[in-house]
Amino acid sequence: TTLRTKKLLRDIGLKLADTLPGVKPQLIRQAMGLNDLPEWLR
């Protein structure tokens, strides 16, 4: 389902954020917000 895909993308983004130094998880969560996804990902 698309909802599962959105969750997967968000989980991957959060995992990447945890491994990158100097990147605040809160900023990544905002960037990975569902409302900010491109139209073709909805």
C-alpha positions, 0 to 999 in steps of 0.5 A: 500500500502507499501508506506502507511505502510512506512509512518505509521511506520515513524509516529509511530517512530517520535511519540515515539521519541517525548515521549522519553527523551534525544533522538534527533528527527533528529537521529530518522528521520535518523534511520527511513529513508526509505533506512534503512528499512529492506528488508522485509519491502520494 
